[in-house]
């Protein structure tokens, strides 16, 4: 079970990493964001919807999620003088 969970995170980190690399290269995201936190923040609302609410889930809601995450990433971006953020460690 733990090995499967670890494999899912490695694959998700690889996929989201590629998307975030392209967004950083285009100047759409600040460099050095916490990729794991970004992924968790994007999928959290989907999990809540799937497990709890079951309310309609339309394109407007998807766009709101992305807008909130992008706004938060811009506000939480590491400062250039301090370098990129260190990745979070899971216990």
N, C-alpha and C positions, 0 to 999 in steps of 0.2 A: 504494500500500500504506500509506504513512504517513498519507495523508488518511483512508483507511478506519479505520485504528487510532485516529486522533484523533476521528473522528466517533463511534466506539463509546464512547470514554471520555466524550465530551460527553453522549451519551445516557444512559450509566450514571450519571454524576454528577448529571444532572437527575432521574432516577428515584430514586436512593438519597437525593438531597437532599430530595425531597418526603417520603419515608418518615421520614427523620431529623428534618425540621422538625416533623412531627406528633408524633414521639416526644419531642422536646424540649419542645414545647408542653404535652404531658401530664405532663411531669416525669419521664419514664421514662429520659431520657438527659441528661447534663450538657450545658450550652450550650457551643458552641465546639469541639466535637470535630473531628478531622481526618477529613473525609468521604472523601477518597480512600483514606486508610489503612484506614478502616472497611470500605469496599467491597473493597479488596484482601484484607483479613483474612477477610472472609466468603466470598469466592470461592476463596481459596487452597486450602482443604481439598477443595472440589469439583473443582478442577483436578487435585490429587494423585490423588484417587479415579479420575477419568476417565482420566488418563494412565498411572497406575502400578499402583494396587492392584486395581481391579475387584472388591473385596469387597462384600458386601451393604451397601446404603446405605439405612437405614430412618429413620423419624421420630425415633427416639431419638437417632440420630447427628446429625440436623439440629438437634435441641434442644440437644445438647451443644455444637455449634459456636456457636449463638446465645448460650448461657450463658457460654462462654469469652470471646466477643467483648464481650458486655455487661459482664462483670466487668472485663475489661481496659480498656474505655472509661471505666468509673467510676474505676478506679485512675489512669488516665493523663489524666483531665480537666484542662484548664488551670485554674489557680487564678484566682478572681475578681479578685484584685488585679492580675494580669498581663494580663488581657484574653484574648480568644480566640486560639487557636493560629493561627499563620500557615500558610497552605497550603504543602505541599511543592511544590517545583519539579522538574520533570522535565527532564533534559538531552537 
